[in-house]
Amino acid sequence: MTAPDGSARTDGTDRAEHERRERGANRIDPLIDPDTQLCDGVAILDKPAGWTSHDVVAKSRGLLRNKKIGHSGTLDPDATGVLVLGVGRVTRLLRFLTALPKTYVGEVVLGVETATLDAAGDITATHDMSGVTLADVLVACADLTGDILQIPPMVSAVKVDGKRLHELAREGKEIEREPRPVTVHRFDVEEVPGDPGVLRVEVDCSSGTYIRTLAADLGHALGGGAHLRALRRTAIGSFALDEARSLEAIEVLPAREALRDYPAVVVRGDILAAVRNGKVLTLDELGVPNAVLPPARSSIAGPPPGGALLGPWAVLDETGQLLAVYEVHRKASVKPAVVLAPAAT
């Protein structure tokens, strides 16, 4: 028996292989175990340079045969490093991943300003900053550490009046932007040997912090200007480069891994059924009697100092399966932010 393309097809295995080829699935076999396809979970990738975050998502949808995939925080095309994807129902949990603190490394080039605040943009100004010392830099970095205000760059994905800033920038427009509060937890800097005027930086920061803006603000604080190059994100919360994979080796981790940076509780019996049905519970019923209300703006997930638990909470069954995510509702109650488990009958 022959296939439509004239090739031999002698048994069921050949027939199945032909069907996979017709669907284009031969492109991904054997890169991905079939058991990982069409599933719910989280994937930790090392984004290559030259790819947009959307490019990575689109490619992953094909590789995993799952249209329901999103990412937890945009990386610029020239930037590399950790990009966390939510697969299947875990896309509903991405806001919790986006809220996690980030770590970046990169290089700040003193004396040159660009239109995009990074190496991809046209040069807009130059400054003689040869007299700047490392001591000067350290003082300026200290002033840019802690709770600060940042003006989002025009090339960012921030929306103003329903339109993203980078879309306006492509139209040649520049508009006023309101400063936004962010937190820089650590701003380490060192000189790059043999490359005068270039500083290697490592930054721990809250979600929403723009490292290119931090570089530009550092240049201005030193009496000139600067831009960012070679940006690499090394961590999103506990999701770090040491477990990030290339697209060719993509792996989907269990859904519970998506909430591993948040406190977790295990429920049983009637409370398990109540969670599956999305019921509002008391703090005692959920098992977090010492919970405290979250602050108005917090950039770090997990338990706060003093041992009192700070939501949201990953709610698990006894096997470790993620059932739901619960948040503080009122003074002594919690409600589901997301329920992943099917309703109890």
C-alpha positions in Angstrom: 0.0 0.0 0.0 1.3 3.4 -0.8 0.8 6.8 0.7 -0.6 9.8 -1.3 3.0 11.0 -1.8 4.0 7.6 -3.4 6.0 6.4 -0.4 5.5 2.9 1.0 3.1 2.6 3.9 3.0 -1.0 5.2 1.5 -0.9 8.7 -0.2 1.2 11.4 3.0 2.8 12.5 3.8 4.1 9.1 0.2 5.3 8.7 0.4 7.2 12.0 3.8 8.7 11.0 2.3 9.9 7.8 -0.6 11.5 9.6 1.9 13.3 11.9 3.8 14.5 8.9 0.5 15.8 7.4 0.0 17.9 10.6 3.5 19.0 10.6 4.2 17.2 13.9 7.4 15.6 12.6 9.0 19.0 13.2 8.7 18.5 17.0 9.2 14.8 17.3 11.2 13.6 19.2 12.0 16.9 20.9 9.1 16.7 23.3 7.6 13.7 25.1 4.0 13.3 23.8 2.9 13.1 27.5 3.9 16.7 28.0 1.7 17.9 25.1 -1.7 19.5 25.6 -1.1 19.8 29.3 -1.2 22.4 32.1 2.0 23.6 33.6 4.9 26.1 33.5 7.9 26.2 31.2 11.2 28.0 32.0 13.0 29.2 28.9 16.2 31.0 28.1 15.1 33.5 25.5 17.6 34.0 22.7 18.5 37.4 21.3 16.6 38.5 18.3 13.3 37.0 19.4 10.4 38.9 20.8 8.6 37.4 23.8 5.6 36.9 21.5 7.9 35.0 19.0 8.8 32.6 21.8 5.2 32.1 22.8 4.1 31.5 19.2 6.9 29.0 18.6 6.1 27.2 21.9 2.4 26.9 20.9 3.5 24.9 17.9 6.1 22.8 19.8 3.7 21.9 22.6 0.6 21.7 20.3 -1.2 24.0 22.7 -2.7 27.3 21.7 -3.2 28.4 25.3 0.3 29.7 26.2 1.3 33.1 27.6 4.4 34.6 29.2 4.9 36.3 32.6 6.9 39.3 31.6 8.2 40.8 28.4 11.8 40.8 27.4 13.0 43.1 24.7 14.1 41.4 21.4 17.8 42.1 22.1 17.6 40.9 25.7 18.1 37.3 26.7 17.4 35.2 29.7 14.6 33.8 31.8 11.1 33.8 30.3 8.5 31.9 32.2 5.6 30.5 30.2 2.2 29.4 31.5 0.7 26.5 29.5 -2.9 25.6 29.4 -4.9 26.6 32.5 -1.7 27.9 34.1 -2.1 31.0 31.9 -4.6 32.0 34.5 -1.8 32.1 37.1 0.5 34.4 35.1 -0.3 37.5 37.1 1.2 35.8 40.2 4.4 35.1 38.2 4.6 38.6 36.8 4.4 40.0 40.3 7.6 38.2 41.3 10.9 40.2 41.7 13.4 40.0 38.9 17.2 39.9 38.6 19.1 41.3 35.6 22.7 41.7 34.5 23.8 44.0 31.8 26.2 46.7 30.7 25.8 50.5 31.0 27.7 52.6 28.5 28.5 56.0 29.9 28.6 59.1 27.6 26.2 58.0 24.9 22.4 58.5 24.9 20.1 56.7 22.5 16.5 57.2 21.4 15.5 53.8 22.9 17.8 54.0 25.9 19.6 50.8 24.7 22.1 49.9 22.0 19.3 49.3 19.4 18.4 53.0 19.2 19.9 55.9 17.3 22.4 58.1 19.2 20.8 61.3 20.4 23.6 62.8 22.5 27.1 62.2 23.6 29.0 63.4 26.7 32.6 63.5 27.9 32.3 61.4 31.1 36.0 60.4 31.3 36.3 62.1 34.7 33.6 59.9 36.3 35.1 57.6 38.9 33.8 54.3 40.3 33.2 56.1 43.6 31.0 58.6 41.8 29.1 55.7 40.3 28.6 53.9 43.6 27.1 57.1 45.2 24.7 57.5 42.2 23.7 53.8 42.4 22.9 54.2 46.1 20.5 57.1 45.3 18.8 54.8 42.7 18.3 52.0 45.2 15.2 51.4 47.2 11.7 52.8 46.5 12.1 55.2 43.5 10.0 56.7 40.7 10.6 55.8 37.0 9.2 57.2 33.8 8.4 54.3 31.5 10.4 54.5 28.2 8.5 55.2 25.0 9.5 51.8 23.7 7.7 50.0 26.5 4.5 48.0 26.4 2.8 50.4 28.9 -0.7 51.5 27.6 -1.7 55.1 27.6 -5.3 55.9 26.5 -5.6 52.4 25.1 -2.4 52.4 23.0 1.0 51.0 23.8 3.8 53.4 24.1 6.0 51.4 21.6 3.2 51.7 19.0 3.2 55.5 19.5 7.0 55.5 19.3 6.9 53.7 15.9 4.6 56.5 14.7 7.3 59.1 15.7 5.3 60.3 18.7 6.5 61.0 22.2 4.0 61.8 24.9 4.2 62.7 28.6 4.3 59.7 30.9 3.5 59.6 34.6 6.3 58.4 36.9 5.6 55.0 38.4 6.8 53.6 41.7 9.2 50.7 41.6 11.7 49.1 44.0 15.4 48.5 43.3 16.5 46.0 46.0 20.1 45.8 44.8 22.1 47.8 42.3 25.6 46.4 42.1 28.1 47.8 39.7 31.7 47.2 38.6 34.0 48.5 35.9 34.6 46.3 32.8 38.4 45.8 32.4 39.7 47.1 29.1 36.5 48.9 28.2 36.6 52.4 29.6 33.2 54.0 30.3 31.4 50.7 30.5 30.0 49.4 33.7 28.7 45.9 34.4 25.6 46.0 36.6 23.5 43.5 38.4 20.0 44.5 39.6 17.4 42.9 41.8 14.1 44.8 41.4 10.4 44.7 41.6 8.2 43.8 38.7 7.7 46.8 36.4 11.2 48.2 36.8 12.9 49.2 33.5 16.6 48.5 33.5 17.2 50.7 30.4 15.6 53.6 32.3 17.8 52.8 35.3 20.8 53.0 33.1 19.7 56.3 31.6 18.9 57.7 35.0 22.4 56.7 36.2 24.0 58.5 33.3 22.0 61.7 34.1 22.8 61.4 37.8 26.5 61.4 36.9 26.2 64.6 34.9 25.9 63.1 31.4 24.0 60.3 29.8 24.2 56.5 29.3 22.4 53.6 27.6 22.0 49.9 28.3 23.4 47.0 26.3 23.7 43.2 26.7 20.7 42.9 29.0 20.1 39.4 30.4 17.4 38.4 32.9 18.9 35.8 35.3 15.8 35.2 37.5 12.1 35.7 38.0 11.6 34.9 41.6 13.1 31.4 42.1 12.9 30.6 38.4 16.6 31.0 37.4 18.9 30.4 34.5 20.2 27.1 35.9 16.9 25.5 35.1 16.0 27.5 32.0 15.9 25.5 28.7 16.2 26.4 25.1 13.2 26.2 22.9 14.5 22.9 21.4 14.6 21.3 24.8 11.4 22.9 26.2 9.9 21.1 29.2 6.6 21.6 31.0 6.7 21.4 34.8 3.6 20.6 36.9 1.1 23.4 37.5 2.0 23.6 41.2 5.5 24.8 40.3 4.0 28.1 39.0 3.1 29.0 42.6 6.3 27.7 44.3 7.3 31.2 45.4 4.1 31.7 47.4 3.0 30.0 50.7 1.1 26.8 50.2 -1.6 25.0 52.3 -2.9 21.4 52.0 -6.6 20.8 52.3 -8.6 17.7 52.9 -12.1 16.4 53.2 -14.9 19.0 53.3 -12.5 21.9 52.8 -11.1 20.3 49.7 -14.5 20.0 48.3 -15.3 23.6 49.2 -12.1 24.8 47.5 -13.0 22.9 44.3 -16.4 24.6 44.3 -14.8 28.0 44.8 -16.3 28.8 48.2 -15.3 31.7 50.4 -13.6 30.3 53.6 -12.4 31.7 56.9 -8.7 31.9 57.6 -9.0 29.1 60.1 -10.8 26.8 57.5 -8.1 27.4 55.0 -5.4 26.7 57.6 -3.8 30.2 57.8 -5.1 31.7 61.1 -2.1 34.1 61.4 -2.6 35.6 57.9 -2.1 39.4 57.5 -3.5 41.8 54.9 -1.0 42.4 52.1 0.5 45.9 51.9 -0.8 48.4 49.2 2.4 47.8 47.1 4.6 44.8 47.7 7.2 43.5 45.2 8.3 40.4 47.1 6.1 37.3 47.3 6.1 34.9 50.2 5.9 35.1 53.9 6.9 38.5 55.5 9.2 38.9 58.5 7.8 37.7 61.8 6.3 34.4 60.5 2.8 35.6 59.7 1.7 34.3 56.3 1.0 36.7 53.6 -1.3 35.6 50.7 -2.0 34.6 48.1 -1.8 30.9 48.9 -1.4 28.0 46.6 -4.0 25.4 47.7 -3.0 21.8 47.2 -4.5 18.4 47.8 -2.6 15.6 49.7 -1.0 14.5 46.4 0.5 17.9 45.8 -1.8 18.8 42.9 -2.6 22.5 42.7 -6.4 23.1 43.2 -6.7 26.8 43.4 -5.2 30.1 44.5 -6.8 31.9 47.4 -6.4 35.6 48.5 -7.4 37.6 51.5 -11.1 38.7 51.1 -12.1 40.4 54.3 -10.7 40.7 57.8 -11.1 37.0 58.6 -11.9 35.3 55.2 -10.3 34.3 52.0 -11.7 33.8 48.5 -10.5 32.0 45.3 -8.6 34.1 42.8 -8.3 31.1 40.5 -9.8 27.6 40.7 -8.0 25.0 38.5 -9.6 21.8 39.9 -13.0 20.6 38.5 -16.0 21.3 40.8 -16.8 18.7 43.4 -20.0 16.7 42.9 
